[in-house]
Amino acid sequence: MNLSPSSSDAFGDMLRVGNVESCLLEGGILYYRLADVSHGSMAITEATQALRQRLLGDARDIQVIVDCTGVLSADAETRRFQPYPHVHQLGFVADTAVSRWIVKAYLIVARLPYPTKVFSNLPDAIAWMKAS
């Protein structure tokens, strides 16, 4: 996979694999942004795992925020996949009521063994992580 720097923005330099950008936020929070993605796929999931490995290696007990703004669906394989054995806390940012509903439905089905929450904006997600 090509791990290339993305353009600099409010987060600084981000690494990019395909349509997934990632960086470490303040406090070591791992942040993923799905860029121009309306449908989640295993390729997206694999890209997030490559970026996590590049940024954190085999670190455990990490906090992750996935910005899935614009994502409206995900294929069945992606919905069943639980790629987060290293996660301690997982937040999602979804910009529309429909997107938040889709993420909440995924979380109900996935029954992840750590705290999860869905937010409409990134600052609220970061505040939740920092308060934990």
WORABEL-V211304 format. One record per helix or strand of 3 or more residues. SS is the DSSP state (H for helix, E for strand). FROM is the first residue (numbers start at 1). LEN is the number of residues. If there is no record, write none. Layout:
SS_FROM_LEN + SS_FROM_LEN
This chain:
E_15_3 + E_20_5 + H_26_3 + E_30_5 + H_42_15 + E_62_6 + H_76_5 + E_87_7 + H_97_14 + E_115_5 + H_122_10
